[in-house]
Amino acid sequence: MTKVKVHSKALDSTIEVDRIIGHVKGHKKGPTLVFMGGIHGNEPAGVFALKWVFERLQAKKVSGSIYGIAGNLWALKKGERYHKEDLNRLWTKDLLASLPQNGDPAIHHDQAEQIEINNLLSKILKDEEGPFYFFDMHTTSSETLPFLTVNDSLLNRHFTTQYPLPIILGIEEYLNGPILSYINELGYVAFGFEAGQHDDMASIENCVAFIYLSLVYCGSLEKESCEYQHYHDILAKTTGDVRHIYEIYYRYGVNENEDFKMIPGFYNFQRIRRNQQLARSNGNTINAQDDGRIFMPLYQSKGVDGFFMIKKIWSPFLVISEFFRKYRLDRLLIYLPGVKWIDKDRSGLIVNKQIARFLAKDIFHLFGYRHIYADRNHYKMFNREANARYADYEDQPWLKP
Ligand SMILES: [Zn+2]
């Protein structure tokens, strides 16, 4: 591994980092935490925050093992998002299975990075003790309040509601191959933190605050061993009236040759009225189809997600869905017409699209299912709870009722 120079426009400074930015093995036993920064090369905030925190962590105050990992080193060095393919879209089963083996050359720099990170994660999972936690830190092209992106498993929900931050559930239905979905499917707590605008000083501060809060919530660090309240307030002060749990109900996908431009000035979580003009595509206007809030509007040249729309989840829905999932009431779904198990291991459902439309996706969400396109007439649906490693986390204070 070679060291790479990474520049921050916010700080106007350059640091040198390795794949492993920092590793502290605490004097006491405890969980294993893995923080990732710079999966996108134009997002150095997480890398700078990790460097800062690891210069200050003291092994004698830490329980367990804490890693800080740099994502796309090639792209971080260049200050570009990625080389040929987005490193945060390469973690599908098929792409992982087709990675070059035994030192065969990678097809582009992004894949070379993926191979190194994949090997490192496997090594950490093998060498270290659980419970494991994975955190992926990002920034956005437009101004934003900090928030969490969370695959909707019950473990993730319980853990992430500790933070004074808005939570966006279910993003994995709209994105193909993010690294966190891959780790979630292995059954661990894993989620994303979006800290703010790429080159804003506040994004680095928010990442530092997020790292310290995470260390406390996992039981790696006592509140008294860091300025917990100070860091809590940094995140809490900006998020007061949007501190809810949201779900995405719409994504505008940008096609390869489309001339797409957001109307300037939209910010994350901004309230939108039905028919409000949001963007232009090949000279036509794109209007909001419904009332809601706009989420992650695209203000950079690379990217296929134009914008998302989100709405607050009705809180009784969260309680009911927890009950349904705990008691595996999804077994009853197969008595509905047009719904079948995918295989004898009951690893998923095949659902007729006509039926899915009639029942609405919400019902399947309630039971913990996320859907994947299968063919013209069917969805494949997989239960997010199927692989969850409850036993690994059962003694953790955040999981106790
Ligand atoms: Zn990113």
Residues whose N, C-alpha, C, O or C-beta is under 5 A from the ligand:
A	BS01	ZN	H40 E43 H138 T139
